[in-house]
Structures are given as C-alpha cells and as structure tokens.
C-alpha cells in the first residue's frame, strides 16, 4: 500500500485534523440521497421498498449517532434491516463478518477479499461501491460546496497549525472537491478510507511529535469524536443544521483556546455535550 505519509513534515507546534463530508464540505445529504442509497436499492433490486429504505438510510447515516460511519458499515446496517423486514439478503453473514474484522474498509481491500473468497454478498458490495464511486463523479462540484466559514477558518488555522484532512471517504473524490474550491492549498496531507481508520491516522500523526494537547480533531460525527478520544486529543464538533455557526465559533474562539491552553476542561465538555444533544434531540 502506498505510504501516504511520505514527504509529510511537521511545520507547526499545533495540528488540526478535519473531516470532510458533512464537516468542511456540504456533501453528506447529496451523496447519500443521489448516490449511496439509490445505488444500494438498484444493486439489491429493492425498488418496491425504495421510499422506506431511502428514509432509513438517511436516518442512520445523517441524523443519528451513527452519522459518519464508513460506507460499508452503513451498508451492512441497512442490509440487516432489509433482511429482517423486506427480503432475504443472500450471504449476508459474509459481508457482516468482513465489516466487523477487516483492518481496512475500502473498495480496494474489498476487491482483494472478493478475489480470496468469491463471496456473493461481498461481490455485490464491491459492485455497489464501484457504482457509488462512479455516480459520485456525476454529481456536479457546484452541488458539493464548502460550508460558509470554512475558507476563513482554514486561513486562520494554517497560521498556527498543520492541517490534515482525516476522512472515511474515498481519497479521489475528496481531493477533487477540495481542489475545485481551491482549499487543498491549506492542507498538508489527506488521510482517507484507503489510509486506515481515523484513530490510526491520528495516532500516526502524533508520532511526528505533536503534544496531544496541541492536537484537535474537527468533525461532524460521533466517529470523529471517538477517534479523538481514543488518541487522547481534543474534539471540536461541526453540528448538523448549525454548520456556519460552528465554523465561526471555531475561528473566533476554539482556535484561540487551543493555542492558549484553555480548550481542555469546561469548554471541551460544553461543546461535546451540545454536539450529542444536537444529534439525539
């Protein structure tokens, strides 16, 4: 596997890791509505249940504590629901086992597993993921814009911190989206689904010598929060329906708190509590 860290250097005292979909880029809704969910309906021939399944997909992937999970984890959850309530899903256990045990949940790693096992469910999941990747490219970049306040936040943050994208999405699509809006110039490194888990990525970055209390993970999902907690670094939430306000607060308050050593304690607890309440209301 390509060494994505090759050439990366620590240039600042601080490190800010940023998720992309639904966090920096307003892409979650359109990608799930126009690509991920309808491609699953097509691949598993679920047209007669389309409306119910589309609603369920959005509930899990966008508006619950499962927000932001890897595409294959979301697929597995929905197919369990399909198998229990709509129609039998052939060889479902093979897909569930791979999702639970694979060290890397990506299209490339799935392709290797299909070649190794010949599993019908894994083959369909691979076809689905490739269809998703193709359909993503059909979505206009004009429909995948950064949230208001992101550009200004990046410009402020890069003055004091190295910035790394840490995402569970496909690397090619993320790079294309950030390049289109001329945001990639603010970023030192892109860690995607092909690079391993978010915890792994943050852990590898810490090896470059950043003190943990100088590292912040910005994200919109509990996955991002857990990754930060697992590696002992700070978490700052971008809240669904409040993205502009979240980015403004980051630039005006959270960034200063990180640099002044006042992020820990009451402020961290306050933003995390608000984040959870926002997703569970």
C-alpha positions in Angstrom: 0.0 0.0 0.0 1.2 3.5 -0.8 2.9 5.3 2.1 0.6 8.4 2.3 2.8 9.9 4.9 5.8 10.0 2.6 7.0 13.6 2.4 4.9 14.9 5.3 6.7 17.1 7.8 5.7 18.8 11.0 5.9 22.5 10.4 3.9 24.0 13.3 3.5 23.4 17.0 -0.2 22.6 16.6 -2.1 20.0 14.4 -5.7 20.3 13.3 -7.3 17.3 11.7 -10.5 18.0 9.7 -13.2 15.6 8.4 -14.6 16.5 5.0 -18.1 15.2 4.2 -20.7 17.0 6.3 -18.0 18.8 8.2 -16.0 21.1 5.9 -17.9 20.2 2.8 -21.7 20.3 2.4 -21.8 17.0 0.7 -23.4 14.5 3.1 -27.0 15.0 2.0 -26.4 15.0 -1.7 -24.1 12.0 -1.7 -26.4 9.8 0.4 -29.6 10.9 -1.5 -28.2 10.7 -5.0 -25.6 8.0 -4.8 -25.1 5.8 -1.8 -28.7 4.9 -1.0 -30.1 4.7 -4.6 -27.2 2.6 -5.7 -27.9 0.1 -2.9 -31.6 0.0 -4.0 -30.5 -0.8 -7.5 -27.8 -3.3 -6.7 -30.1 -5.4 -4.4 -33.2 -4.9 -6.5 -35.2 -3.2 -3.8 -37.2 -0.8 -5.9 -40.5 -1.8 -4.4 -39.2 -0.7 -1.0 -37.3 2.3 -2.2 -39.0 5.1 -0.2 -38.8 3.2 3.1 -35.2 2.2 2.5 -34.1 5.7 1.4 -35.6 7.1 4.6 -33.9 4.5 6.8 -30.6 5.1 5.1 -30.8 8.8 5.8 -31.8 8.3 9.4 -28.8 6.1 10.1 -26.2 7.9 8.1 -27.2 11.5 8.6 -29.3 12.1 11.6 -28.3 9.7 14.4 -25.3 8.8 16.5 -24.3 6.6 13.5 -23.7 9.7 11.4 -20.4 9.5 9.6 -19.8 5.8 9.7 -17.9 4.1 6.9 -20.0 3.4 3.8 -19.6 -0.4 4.2 -20.7 -0.2 7.9 -23.8 1.8 6.8 -24.5 -0.7 4.0 -24.3 -3.6 6.5 -26.7 -1.9 8.9 -29.2 -1.3 6.2 -29.0 -4.8 4.7 -29.6 -6.3 8.2 -32.8 -4.2 8.3 -33.7 -5.3 4.7 -33.1 -8.9 5.6 -35.3 -8.7 8.7 -38.1 -6.6 7.2 -38.3 -6.8 3.4 -36.5 -9.6 1.7 -33.7 -12.1 2.2 -30.2 -10.9 1.5 -28.0 -13.7 0.2 -24.8 -14.5 2.0 -25.3 -11.5 4.4 -23.2 -13.1 7.1 -20.1 -12.9 4.9 -20.5 -9.2 4.5 -21.1 -8.7 8.2 -18.0 -10.7 9.1 -15.8 -8.7 6.7 -17.1 -5.3 8.0 -16.5 -6.5 11.6 -13.0 -7.8 11.1 -11.3 -6.1 8.1 -8.4 -3.8 9.0 -9.3 -1.5 6.1 -12.9 -0.9 4.9 -12.3 0.3 1.4 -13.2 -0.6 -2.2 -9.6 -1.8 -2.8 -9.5 -4.1 0.3 -12.9 -5.4 -0.5 -11.8 -6.3 -4.0 -9.0 -8.4 -2.6 -11.4 -10.2 -0.2 -13.8 -11.0 -3.1 -10.8 -12.5 -5.1 -9.9 -14.5 -2.0 -13.4 -15.8 -1.0 -15.7 -15.5 -4.0 -18.5 -14.5 -1.6 -21.7 -13.4 -3.5 -22.5 -10.8 -0.9 -19.0 -9.3 -1.0 -19.1 -9.3 -4.8 -22.4 -7.3 -4.7 -21.0 -4.9 -2.1 -17.9 -4.4 -4.4 -20.2 -3.7 -7.4 -22.2 -1.3 -5.3 -19.2 0.6 -4.1 -17.8 0.9 -7.6 -21.2 2.1 -8.8 -21.2 4.6 -5.9 -17.7 5.9 -6.9 -18.9 6.3 -10.5 -22.1 8.1 -9.6 -20.3 10.4 -7.2 -18.4 11.8 -10.2 -21.7 12.6 -11.9 -22.7 14.9 -9.1 -21.7 18.5 -10.1 -19.0 20.0 -7.9 -21.3 23.0 -7.7 -23.6 20.8 -5.5 -20.7 19.9 -3.2 -19.6 23.3 -1.8 -17.8 24.1 1.4 -19.9 25.3 4.3 -19.9 29.0 5.0 -16.9 30.0 7.2 -14.7 27.1 6.2 -12.3 29.1 4.0 -11.9 31.8 6.6 -11.3 29.1 9.3 -8.6 27.4 7.2 -6.9 30.6 6.5 -6.7 31.4 10.2 -5.8 27.9 11.3 -2.9 27.5 8.9 -1.1 30.4 10.5 -0.5 28.4 13.7 -1.2 24.7 12.8 -0.5 22.0 10.3 -3.9 21.0 8.7 -4.6 17.4 7.7 -7.9 16.0 6.2 -8.9 12.8 8.1 -11.9 11.2 6.4 -13.5 7.8 5.9 -14.4 8.8 2.3 -12.7 7.9 -1.0 -9.5 9.8 -1.4 -10.0 10.7 -5.1 -13.4 12.4 -4.5 -12.2 14.3 -1.5 -9.1 15.6 -3.3 -11.2 16.6 -6.3 -13.7 18.5 -4.2 -11.1 20.4 -2.1 -9.1 21.3 -5.3 -12.2 22.6 -7.1 -12.8 25.1 -4.4 -9.1 25.9 -4.0 -9.0 24.7 -0.4 -6.4 21.9 -0.8 -3.6 24.5 -0.7 -4.3 24.9 3.0 -3.8 21.2 3.7 -0.5 19.3 4.4 -1.9 15.8 4.0 -5.0 13.8 3.1 -5.8 10.7 5.0 -8.8 8.8 3.6 -10.6 5.4 3.8 -7.6 3.9 1.9 -5.3 5.1 4.7 -6.9 3.2 7.5 -9.2 4.3 10.4 -9.3 7.8 11.8 -7.8 6.6 15.0 -4.9 5.1 13.1 -4.3 8.3 11.1 -4.3 10.5 14.2 -2.1 8.1 16.0 0.5 8.1 13.2 0.4 11.9 13.1 1.2 12.0 16.8 4.4 10.2 16.0 5.7 13.4 14.5 6.0 14.9 17.9 2.8 17.0 18.4 1.9 17.1 22.1 -1.6 15.7 22.5 -2.9 18.9 24.0 -1.8 20.7 20.8 -3.9 18.4 18.5 -7.6 19.0 17.6 -9.9 16.8 15.6 -12.8 18.8 13.9 -15.7 16.6 12.9 -19.4 16.3 12.5 -20.0 12.7 13.7 -19.5 10.5 16.8 -16.9 8.6 14.7 -14.7 11.7 14.8 -15.4 12.3 18.5 -14.4 8.7 19.4 -11.3 8.8 17.2 -10.2 12.0 19.1 -10.9 10.4 22.5 -9.2 7.2 21.6 -6.0 9.1 20.8 -6.3 11.5 23.7 -6.6 14.7 21.6 -9.3 17.4 21.6 -12.5 17.3 19.6 -14.4 20.2 18.2 -17.8 19.5 16.6 -19.4 20.9 13.5 -23.1 20.5 14.2 -25.6 19.5 11.6 -28.0 22.3 10.8 -25.6 24.7 12.6 -22.5 24.4 10.4 -21.9 28.1 9.7 -22.2 28.9 13.4 -19.9 26.1 14.3 -17.2 27.2 11.9 -17.5 30.8 13.1 -17.1 29.8 16.7 -14.1 27.7 15.8 -12.4 30.7 14.2 -13.4 33.2 16.8 -13.0 31.1 20.0 -11.9 27.5 19.7 -8.7 28.1 17.8 -7.6 30.7 20.3 -8.4 28.3 23.2 -6.3 25.6 21.6 -3.3 27.9 21.3 -3.8 29.5 24.7 -4.2 26.2 26.5 -7.8 26.8 27.7 -9.6 24.3 25.4 -9.5 21.4 28.0 -12.0 21.1 30.8 -15.2 23.1 30.8 -15.1 24.3 27.2 -14.4 20.8 25.8 -17.2 19.3 27.9 -19.6 22.1 26.8 -19.1 21.7 23.1 -19.3 17.9 23.3 -22.5 18.0 25.3 -24.1 20.3 22.8 -22.9 18.1 20.0 -24.6 14.9 21.4 -27.8 16.8 22.2 -28.0 18.1 18.7 -27.9 14.5 17.2 -30.2 12.9 19.8 -32.9 15.5 20.0 
